[in-house]
């Protein structure tokens, strides 16, 4: 499958008429370029491949050139990638002894994630590989090779590139800036590619030079004829040649070959170019001169696109000896390359296929598949032939397609797996296993079809265990589709059957526990089903948490109790049992549910530990989506603990992953979390811009996301001075929580913000009504932070000494709690109230405390309020409130923190899904902003960034 220099035949004429194209390409690449690409576009025969070869011969001799020609018949997942890297010995042998796993310094780290794409066996662990993780690994493999010497990847006939490889080429091009890597690509414009969106993105990239290769001019055709025939043609000959070929170089070459045989020693004139040498003759490529035996071999070669002469002979109905003789005859006729079984041009191969009746061609495809299967070829090679058949009438074909789909899934190519399984379903639309397997892979890209197939499978399934597994799969798929209502209904229908028909065997108990857990997962996802979940599990006994399934159920029960607002002290021990084991099985939902309970109950440390474990696990496997999800959660925990700098780092990572890398338009959490951090850092305008990017359909129906979004909107509007707008969002948030039956007062503490807004608006009575409405829930939850927030709310709404006493009590409750942001605000509000009463000394004391805490937390919003108030109270700061690190952006802080911890640039880039050039750029900016010379000083600067100043 690989292109080599031998594919350029010695009798090919010198390249003519392409000086302009070559000049443009050379200027763009500058030797081997840095992260640049050239896309040569044009119709078949225009000379794209010939031009590619000419460019490759011009490259720096030190460059490592990896080439591949994509096959028109299609390819398995990552077939083009394996073709590129095959010459390096990275696609052969035992996967367990693969060079990527052998400890090579150049191929260490994330490059090992490329392994599933490079071996024919997929993931050596037999698990589905993460699609993003595999592409991430291939990027780092390429970067490692480029660190040794420049790399050029040349891909011919990109329109036939397998979908997985094409997606990776686009992925690589987006990240190749600064790498000594160049892409040289050819594309036929008259063929519809598998992923036009990826090709359009590549062509539109600023680093990609797109060259539309045009037909040769009259002058170039004259030069081509003269060089090939050793005779300078006159104008009439050139004009006739242009009329017949349209200036297509490949057709001119065929015409030259004909003329060499017909004119011999005769003079070259226009009469030699009679109508018999028109397009019809050119299109037939001498097929009418082939014997039936040779034509059979020509057809076998066209179908198989293989260098295996034995398989070619078998498909042609002959033996290897005669088949080899036919091959030589085809080479003599100019159809094949002299050193391979490949056609000189796909137009020749296509002419052979076009000359084959449709029924005969389908029979050849089916026979080819059978031969390949019987001779032990990999299932994905057999599947290439089966995919050309309109039906798969025999069971062995279904088996092959299933095997090929499994291989594609293990390589991180679910789209290819889905194509195989969809074709297999044509054999039996009621095959439950096929419906389930195809739904599993389609869940990555086509949720409606995946859910439809699961619905159909459920109508067919009668075994209770099978129905349970299908329902569990339906729940997981629904979460990705962001619509869990139908899933919750199905789980509700399944639970009575589970209780009635499943026994006490350990595996059936585990299945029962999973169904119960998924009832919680699906029911808590949207507001409209939260009350029904509460009713269903009101008296449910907490499981001991000894198995992964029990920990999942226990974690989700903790989440339910947290949403209901049950006393924190009752929930914490159960949540701690979930996190004590530290496993990340079953999607991590149990751990995230327990984390919600613990961090809202102010048990911060165990949550930080488990989230860090989950994040490291996701980053190690290159799982960008899981990394974004966990980073969002950890950022929220950091912010709840008053660590704004760390919250900024995690929130920026999550936002960058979903916005820059994954292009997830429906994400909510990363946008809201980063917006909340930016508000605290005094950049409410940018926060609002982030919130404007949220595009979640039915956002107001989701339990967590809707209230998170309303709180973020409210805080942003308040920071921008729009108190009425902020109040509107807060009231809607409170009404929504009450309607859903969510009674936790600190999940989305709308009342705390609303009390302060109403106080600023002078609407004290309304504020007290709000506080009275939520007070029982606060007391029931029972944490010092919640009680302190309640006291703050009462204090700002109560005049005179009573209000001051409430604020004083708030500072006492919050002092020493993880609620440092709330403590700082309580001190500020108390100081401001004392200032209004004329107690300047007391005001200065409280305001200095507020400033100290705000500096430690990084709360620039509060500092902008407290510092002027301290001045009004006659106080002065002993030192400034600003730290040099305040100037760092979220992206810069991510990099700086890891560099300070001792990570190399590559390790930082791998963990943050960045390029090394981006890391270098951020570090340079960090050094400049902090006024330091290098990473050796980073740790000390970051450690000293927050000190009391009041």
Buried (B, 14 or more C-beta within 10 A) or exposed (E): BBBEEEBBEEEBBEBBBBEEBBEEBBEBBEBBBBBBBBBBBBBBBBBBBBBBBBBBEEBEEEBBBBBBBBBBBBBBBBBBBBBBBBBBEBBEEEBEEBBBBEEEEEBBBBBBBBBBBBBBBBBBEEEBBBBBBBBBBBBBBBBBBBBEEBBBBBBBBBBBBBBBBBBBBBBBBBBBBBBBBBBBBBBBBEBEBBBEEBBEBBBEBEBBBBBEBBBBBBEBBBBBBBEBBEEEBEEEBBBBBBEBBBBBBBBBBBBBBBBEEEBEEEEBEBEBBEEEBBEEBBBBBBBEEBEEBBBBBBBBBBBBBBEBBEBBBBBBEBEBEBBBBBBEBBBEBBBBBEEEBBBBBBBBBBBBBEBBEEEEBBEBBBBBBBBBBEEEBBBBBBBBBBBBBEEBEBEBBBBBBBBBBBBBBBBBBBBBBBBBBBBBBBBEEEBBEBBBBBBBBBBBEBBEBBBBBBBBBBEBBEEBBBBBBBBBBBBBBBBEBBBBBBBBEBBBEBBEBBEEBBEEEEEBBBBBBBBBBBBBBBBBBBBBBBBBBBEBBEEEEBBEBEBBBBBBBBBBBBBBBBBBBBBBEEBBEBBBBBBEBEBBBBEBBBBBBBBBBBBBBBBBEBBBEBBEBBBBBBBBBBBBBBBBBBBBBBBBBBBBBBBBBBBBBBBBBBBBBBBEBBEBEEBBBBBBBBBBBBBBBBBBEBBBBBBEEBEBEEBEBBBBBBBBBBBBBBBBBBBBEBBEBBBBBBBBBBEBBEEBBBBBBBBBBBBBBBBBBBBBBEBBEBBBEBBEEBBEBBEBBBBBBBBBBBBBBBBBBBEEEEBBBBBBBBBBBBBEBBBBBBBBBBBBBBBBBBBEEEBBEBBBBBBBBBBBBBBBBBBBBBBEBBBEBBEBBEBEBEEEBEBBBBEBBBBBBBBBBBBBEEBBBBBBBBBBBBBBBBBBBBBEBBBEBBEBEEBEBBBEBBEEBBEEBB
